Amino acid sequence: MSPTPRTKEYAAYEAIRAAIISGELQPGQQVSIRELAARFDFGRTPAADAMKRLAHEGWLESAAGVGTRVARLDLADRYEYMQLRGAIEVLAARLCAERATPEMALDFDHCLAVAALAIEQKNWLRAIEADIEFHRLCAEKSGNRFLAECYGRLLTQDERVFYRNLPDPDARIQSHRQHAAIVEAIRTGDPEGAALAAQNHTDTILQRLKAEQKADGT
């Protein structure tokens, strides 16, 4: 049985997204339906559908008279975005601690173990995937449906930032340690401690972005 159009679209989406993550397609690089369909051996319809989804998620951007290109990462936007995402993460950590159960702690421990193994093996791509999964888990376990839905949309945008920091193992190690501190507070049912640990994690990222802005002269 031949693949359905949806399957073809998803395959095209995954291929183009992977090329952006790996740097094969660079920020600011012009792309077109014809070019991407030929590059990845897909039909134009799956490529067009995939590009629409990638544009919606922020991986691609279009402008009149310019066409479509791989989205650039604006440091100022990233900083403001992280302020919002961080505030939600602090609330999520607090709510998780308020409703902590042994089963919840096991889920977080598994997530931390996956990240620890990836770091040990210097598999930084897998470490980033585990980092993203940790934050998704916090939102899911918060018990607040609206928080989880909002955070899911935000984190889709932020994946671009995670993957662009792929060559920074120190950031991955530091994040893992801070995640462990959040989990420990959740495990012991300490909402204030979980919120403080999450705020420390956010502040670390904001400080890093500030340093990047300074180095970039923005």
Secondary structure, DSSP 8 states (H G I E B T S, - for coil): ----HHHHHHHHHHHHHHHHHHTSS-TT-EE-HHHHHHHTT--HHHHHHHHHHHHHHTSEEEETTTEEEE----HHHHHHHHHHHHHHHHHHHHHHHHT--HHHHHHHHHHHHHHHHHHHTT-HHHHHHHHHHHHHHHHHHT--HHHHHHHHHHHHHHHHHHHHTTT-HHHHHHHHHHHHHHHHHHHTT-HHHHHHHHHHHHHHHHHHHHHHHHHHT-
